Amino acid sequence: MLTVDFSRFPLAPGDRVLDLGCGGGRHAFECYRRGADVVALDQNAEEIAEVRKWFAAMEQAGEAPEGASAVAMEGNALALPFEDEHFDRIIISEVMEHIPDDKGVLNEMFRVLKPGGLLAVTVPRWLPEKICWALSDEYHEVEGGHIRIYRGDELLDKLKDAGLEPYGTHHAHALHSPYWWIKCAVGVDNDKSLPVKAYHQLLVWDIVGTPVISTLTKAAERALNPVIGKSFVAYATKPHRAGRGAEGAGGTE
């Protein structure tokens, strides 16, 4: 399940891509399939070990074009182990809401991104996230949990302050918002609740269901994304000119 829309975030074979805070690696795998040279970085050693296994399995199965490369490594988002202007593309998906020094992360991404390079950042959208927080303290008051809720304009302003130029936004995963509202209402770890199990089955059908069911669920999600899309996605570029605080285009929430 991808949050980044690659029609708005184009990749070319051989592009150097950083998936920062890669988690399970879903975006890193897609970039690898598209022929990029991918670095998947996360501070969680167990997830990195799993992503590394999947990269090896993809290579063995021939799922990536010849010449593409993929590396999984542990690292700190506030002190990236890369030289300046190293990457053509950077993805940071559902990560910044966890990090106290989000400005520091943006500064590091600006540093390692090439001029003309693209950044895709996704965070939980303000309204669906606000409802989750209202329904359950357990949802966010955990170690490593969400520490802030972004408004769309706030995130775009932070991108501009870091020297990046936003060029587009959208919302994603509307069908997942009610699922998390239900989980927050009955207990985030209560997967045996009938409403949770029933709604989870709907999400499974959306991904692996019959063509008719998938067509219906995807149409419903497209219609609902502007209203209750769970993720806010922003795209930005690093300008060729020097300086910070450049004015840029972009939407709001």
Secondary structure as GFF3:
##gff-version 3
##sequence-region A 1 253
A	DSSP	beta_strand	16	20	.	.	.	ID=ss1
A	DSSP	alpha_helix	26	33	.	.	.	ID=ss2
A	DSSP	beta_strand	37	42	.	.	.	ID=ss3
A	DSSP	alpha_helix	45	61	.	.	.	ID=ss4
A	DSSP	beta_strand	69	74	.	.	.	ID=ss5
A	DSSP	beta_strand	87	93	.	.	.	ID=ss6
A	DSSP	three_ten_helix	96	98	.	.	.	ID=ss7
A	DSSP	alpha_helix	102	112	.	.	.	ID=ss8
A	DSSP	beta_strand	113	124	.	.	.	ID=ss9
A	DSSP	alpha_helix	126	135	.	.	.	ID=ss10
A	DSSP	alpha_helix	152	161	.	.	.	ID=ss11
A	DSSP	beta_strand	165	172	.	.	.	ID=ss12
A	DSSP	alpha_helix	176	186	.	.	.	ID=ss13
A	DSSP	alpha_helix	194	208	.	.	.	ID=ss14
A	DSSP	alpha_helix	211	228	.	.	.	ID=ss15
A	DSSP	beta_strand	231	237	.	.	.	ID=ss16
###
